[in-house]
Amino acid sequence: MSNSFGKIFKISTYGESHGLAIGVIIDGCPSGISISSEEIQKELDRRKPGQSKITTQRKEDDKIKILSGVYNGLTTGMPISLQIKNKNQKSSDYKHISSSFRPSHADFTYEKKYGVRDYRGGGRSSARETANWVAAGAIAKKFLNSLDISINAYVSKVGKCQIDIDYKKLDFSKIESNIVRCPDNNFANKFIKIIDNACKNKDTIGGIITCVIKGCPVGIGEPIFNKLHAELGKAMLSINAVKGFEYGSGFKGVEMFGSEHNDKFQINNGKVSTKSNFSGGIQGGISNGEDIYFKVAFKPVSTIMKKQKSINNDNKKVIIQGKGRHDPCVVPRAVPIVESMAANVITDLYLQSQ
């Protein structure tokens, strides 16, 4: 069972969308990190449902409870247990799919793999699980902040509309200034309009989140199968609805010649750097000290309010129509998830390098 992530900074999660609670146990966290429930809550509030008109209207406070591993505001080095109780389940919204398979959901694959499934909100396959990752990521972020490593993610594309501004020219302090979490208000308004239109048409829309990691020292990442970009890719592709991951020049790099793409070394004030950064801050699977940047592509949310053809447990044709409360576009709420998983990866690989 793959309910754990990481080798040293290891997170193990539990719970279902409509169960009593969800939670995470963090093993291998260094002692002496200053952390409070309020700091974790701040990150969870960025992910929680019902926060704006363009997110699901399920009302969950996502109140975090620290059960162990923190004493007098400091991590003790012992396993940290965090729990979030579910309070606003509406399981009746899902009775119509108790014996049917929703298109592009995990209903079919879960039932065939396990022989049983919790259809209420998708059970374990629900994106509600990611609240656990954000809670763990809040602690990882705090650890990385002590090392002057910062992680910022933002919505850079919704549908066919994409920011045409280099991330270096954006003010990351403005990411939280609008409900779509885009640091450019002009594009933010365009994104919101696209999401609104999708919702009015009883449909959904996908998007892209860009993430930038600054201050990562040289030497983070392991050779061969634990490469930094491979671990980041695995983390991002583990997030619900993610369909693609690229770092550095990504797929655009195939359009360039090697003479254009090579990042030439230089010395600035006695420090080694590169003139360009098509490598995305990673060479040979190991951080080189430059900014690490990558993009994560999210598909349109699979639950739509339009009628769709599908099948049931008896392989008979049925008509499926979404009910309840769902995101018309996942990317605004996924920004803290991307940041948190990036923080969990960097923290784990940093500790492996010590």
C-alpha positions as a printed Julia matrix, in Angstrom:
354×3 Matrix{Float64}:
   0.0    0.0     0.0
   1.4    3.34   -1.04
   0.21   5.58    1.77
   3.65   6.95    2.62
   5.98   9.4     0.89
   9.63  10.21    1.57
  12.57   8.33    3.07
  13.81  10.42    6.01
  11.15  13.13    6.23
   8.42  10.54    5.76
   4.7   11.28    5.71
   2.03   8.58    6.09
  -1.62   9.54    5.67
  -5.02   8.09    6.44
  -8.72   8.85    6.06
 -11.45   9.24    3.45
 -13.43  12.17    2.12
 -16.59  11.3     4.06
 -15.04   9.41    6.97
 -14.72  10.69   10.54
 -11.33  12.32   10.0
  -8.22  12.51    7.88
  -4.69  12.76    9.17
  -0.96  12.46    8.67
   1.94  11.07   10.68
   5.34  12.65    9.99
   8.39  10.6    10.93
  11.98  11.83   10.72
  11.24  15.51   11.3
  14.24  17.2    12.96
  13.78  18.43   16.51
  13.78  22.08   17.5
  11.63  23.44   14.66
   9.32  26.15   15.93
   5.78  25.37   14.77
   2.26  26.14   15.94
  -1.19  24.95   14.97
  -1.86  28.51   13.75
   1.0   28.29   11.24
  -0.25  24.96    9.92
  -3.81  26.31    9.84
  -2.72  29.26    7.68
  -1.57  26.86    4.96
  -4.68  24.71    5.27
  -6.92  27.75    4.92
  -5.39  28.36    1.49
  -6.45  24.86    0.4
  -9.77  24.42    2.2
 -13.07  24.25    0.31
 -15.64  27.03    0.22
 -13.14  29.88    0.22
 -14.44  31.72   -2.86
 -17.06  31.7    -5.61
 -14.75  29.71   -7.92
 -14.21  26.79   -5.54
 -16.43  24.01   -4.22
 -18.95  25.26   -1.67
 -18.4   22.37    0.73
 -17.9   24.09    4.09
 -15.02  22.55    6.02
 -13.01  24.53    8.57
 -10.18  22.01    8.25
  -9.17  22.71   11.84
  -5.85  21.06   12.53
  -5.13  19.24   15.78
  -1.58  18.37   16.8
  -1.72  15.02   18.63
   1.99  14.35   19.17
   5.56  15.29   18.32
   5.37  18.99   19.3
   6.04  20.26   22.82
   6.1   23.88   23.93
   5.94  24.98   20.3
   8.96  22.94   19.17
   9.21  19.66   17.29
  10.66  16.96   19.54
  12.13  14.66   16.9
   9.41  12.12   17.64
   6.63  11.21   15.18
   4.26  14.12   14.62
   0.58  13.23   14.36
  -1.83  15.75   12.84
  -5.58  15.27   12.46
  -8.45  17.06   10.71
 -12.03  16.05   11.46
 -14.59  15.97    8.65
 -17.74  17.93    9.5
 -19.68  18.83    6.34
 -20.13  15.54    4.5
 -23.2   15.17    2.29
 -22.97  11.51    1.39
 -26.46  11.54   -0.13
 -25.03  13.55   -3.03
 -23.24  10.38   -4.13
 -25.92   7.67   -3.77
 -26.68   7.88   -7.48
 -23.19   6.6    -8.31
 -22.98   3.87   -5.65
 -23.12   1.19   -8.36
 -22.0    3.23  -11.37
 -18.64   4.46  -12.61
 -18.13   8.17  -13.22
 -16.13   9.0   -16.38
 -12.45   9.81  -15.7
 -12.75   9.1   -11.96
 -11.08   6.38   -9.91
 -14.39   4.56   -9.33
 -13.77   1.8   -11.87
 -10.09   1.2   -11.11
 -10.55   1.2    -7.32
 -13.4   -1.3    -7.49
 -11.53  -3.61   -9.84
  -8.33  -3.43   -7.76
  -9.86  -3.78   -4.26
 -13.25  -5.39   -4.93
 -14.91  -2.72   -2.81
 -14.95   1.09   -2.83
 -16.2    3.98   -0.75
 -18.26   5.92   -3.3
 -18.93   8.85   -0.92
 -16.96  11.71   -2.38
 -14.53   9.27   -3.93
 -13.41   7.92   -0.55
  -9.64   7.64   -0.4
  -9.23   8.84   -4.0
 -10.72  12.24   -3.1
  -8.56  15.35   -3.31
  -9.54  15.92    0.32
  -6.6   13.63    1.1
  -4.27  16.43    0.0
  -5.1   18.44    3.12
  -2.79  15.99    4.89
   0.02  16.85    2.5
  -0.45  20.57    3.08
  -0.38  20.08    6.85
   2.93  18.2     6.58
   4.2   20.74    4.07
   3.64  23.57    6.54
   6.22  22.0     8.83
   8.58  21.29    5.92
   8.27  24.91    4.8
   9.14  26.13    8.29
  12.25  23.96    8.28
  13.28  25.23    4.84
  12.68  28.85    5.87
  15.38  28.4     8.51
  17.72  27.53    5.62
  16.58  30.56    3.58
  14.87  28.31    1.02
  11.58  29.72   -0.25
   8.86  28.07   -2.35
   6.22  30.01   -4.26
   3.62  28.65   -6.65
   0.99  30.5    -8.67
  -1.62  29.93  -11.36
  -0.02  30.68  -14.73
  -2.63  29.28  -17.12
  -6.36  28.55  -17.22
  -7.74  26.93  -20.34
  -5.99  28.55  -23.31
  -5.14  31.78  -21.48
  -1.54  31.86  -20.22
   0.69  34.41  -18.49
   3.31  35.7   -20.92
   5.49  37.23  -18.19
   8.77  35.7   -16.96
   8.46  34.63  -13.32
  11.45  36.82  -12.43
   9.35  39.89  -13.25
   6.42  38.85  -11.07
   5.81  39.97   -7.49
   5.13  36.78   -5.53
   3.73  38.81   -2.62
   0.65  39.42   -4.8
  -0.19  35.73   -5.26
  -2.75  35.83   -2.43
  -4.23  39.16   -3.55
  -6.96  37.49   -5.65
  -9.1   34.36   -5.5
  -7.35  32.62   -8.4
  -3.86  33.0    -6.87
  -2.18  34.74   -9.78
   0.42  37.46   -9.06
  -0.7   39.52  -12.1
  -4.16  41.05  -11.58
  -4.77  41.51  -15.3
  -4.38  37.79  -15.97
  -6.13  36.94  -12.69
  -9.3   38.68  -13.9
  -9.1   36.8   -17.22
  -8.68  33.49  -15.4
 -11.63  34.16  -13.09
 -13.84  35.0   -16.05
 -12.92  31.73  -17.81
 -13.67  29.71  -14.67
 -16.97  31.55  -14.15
 -18.03  30.81  -17.72
 -17.18  27.12  -17.34
 -19.28  26.97  -14.18
 -22.24  28.71  -15.84
 -22.07  26.14  -18.64
 -22.16  23.31  -16.06
 -18.64  22.4   -17.08
 -15.07  22.53  -15.76
 -11.71  23.79  -17.02
  -8.05  22.87  -16.43
  -4.94  24.95  -15.85
  -1.24  25.13  -15.03
   0.57  26.02  -11.81
   4.15  27.31  -11.95
   6.38  26.77   -8.91
   9.7   28.47   -8.1
  12.13  27.31   -5.42
  14.77  29.88   -4.45
  17.78  29.49   -2.21
  18.25  25.75   -2.62
  21.95  25.0    -2.04
  24.12  23.02   -4.46
  24.06  19.26   -3.92
  20.42  18.44   -3.13
  19.26  15.27   -4.89
  20.66  11.8    -5.33
  22.13  10.16   -8.45
  20.32   7.67  -10.67
  16.88   6.8    -9.23
  16.48   9.53   -6.6
  17.18  12.5    -8.85
  15.76  15.79   -7.6
  13.61  16.39  -10.67
  12.39  12.78  -10.6
  11.31  13.11   -6.97
   9.58  16.44   -7.69
   7.89  14.86  -10.7
   6.65  11.92   -8.64
   5.32  14.28   -5.96
   3.48  16.47   -8.45
   2.08  13.56  -10.45
   0.72  12.13   -7.18
  -1.61  15.13   -6.86
  -5.18  14.5    -7.95
  -6.0   15.7   -11.51
  -2.36  16.28  -12.5
  -1.65  15.26  -16.1
   1.79  16.72  -16.73
   5.06  17.92  -15.18
   7.97  19.75  -16.77
  10.95  21.55  -15.29
  13.41  24.03  -16.7
  13.05  24.44  -20.46
  10.71  21.44  -20.5
   9.18  20.51  -23.84
  10.27  23.85  -25.32
  13.85  22.68  -25.01
  13.44  20.33  -27.98
  13.15  23.37  -30.25
  16.63  24.6   -29.33
  20.15  23.7   -30.42
  22.62  22.53  -27.81
  24.64  25.71  -28.33
  21.57  27.7   -27.29
  20.39  25.41  -24.51
  23.66  24.87  -22.62
  23.84  26.86  -19.37
  27.31  28.43  -19.44
  29.13  28.75  -16.12
  30.38  32.08  -14.85
  31.92  33.57  -11.7
  30.08  36.44   -9.99
  31.67  37.88   -6.85
  33.55  34.65   -6.34
  30.42  32.51   -6.67
  29.74  30.01   -9.45
  26.5   30.58  -11.36
  25.12  30.07  -14.85
  24.28  32.75  -17.43
  21.04  31.01  -18.37
  18.95  28.47  -16.49
  17.36  26.12  -19.0
  18.37  23.32  -16.62
  15.79  24.58  -14.14
  18.33  24.6   -11.32
  19.01  20.87  -11.65
  21.88  19.11  -13.44
  22.48  15.37  -13.25
  19.53  15.15  -10.87
  21.29  17.42   -8.34
  20.57  21.08   -7.52
  23.18  23.52   -8.9
  22.28  26.56   -6.79
  20.12  28.32   -9.4
  16.36  28.78   -9.1
  14.46  25.52   -9.44
  11.3   26.07  -11.46
   8.68  23.76  -12.9
   5.12  23.61  -14.2
   2.3   21.28  -13.23
  -0.66  20.71  -15.57
  -4.11  19.94  -14.12
  -6.94  18.44  -16.14
 -10.51  19.76  -15.98
 -12.31  18.45  -12.9
 -14.0   15.18  -13.9
 -17.29  15.8   -12.1
 -19.48  17.95  -14.35
 -23.16  18.86  -14.07
 -23.93  17.66  -17.58
 -25.35  14.24  -18.42
 -22.77  11.68  -19.54
 -22.95   8.09  -20.72
 -21.26   5.46  -18.58
 -21.66   1.91  -17.24
 -22.52   0.31  -13.89
 -21.27  -2.7   -11.92
 -23.26  -5.01  -14.18
 -21.65  -3.55  -17.32
 -24.95  -1.99  -18.31
 -25.2    1.45  -19.85
 -26.27   4.28  -17.55
 -26.56   8.06  -17.62
 -24.44   9.92  -15.06
 -24.93  13.52  -13.97
 -22.88  15.27  -11.3
 -24.54  16.39   -8.07
 -23.33  18.23   -5.0
 -20.45  20.67   -4.56
 -17.42  20.57   -6.81
 -14.62  22.84   -8.06
 -15.14  24.21  -11.6
 -11.32  24.53  -11.74
  -8.92  22.93   -9.32
  -5.84  25.14   -9.77
  -6.65  27.98   -7.31
  -6.86  25.52   -4.41
  -4.0   23.38   -5.73
  -1.37  26.14   -5.36
  -0.65  25.34   -1.67
  -0.66  21.61   -2.49
   2.08  22.09   -5.11
   4.11  24.23   -2.69
   3.69  21.71    0.13
   4.71  18.68   -1.9
   7.73  20.58   -3.21
   8.64  21.44    0.4
   8.26  17.8     1.47
  10.58  16.69   -1.36
  13.28  19.32   -0.74
  13.21  18.68    3.01
  13.54  14.92    2.54
  16.4   15.2     0.03
  18.17  17.87    2.12
  18.13  15.55    5.14
  19.4   12.7     2.95
  22.37  14.86    1.94
  23.45  15.59    5.51
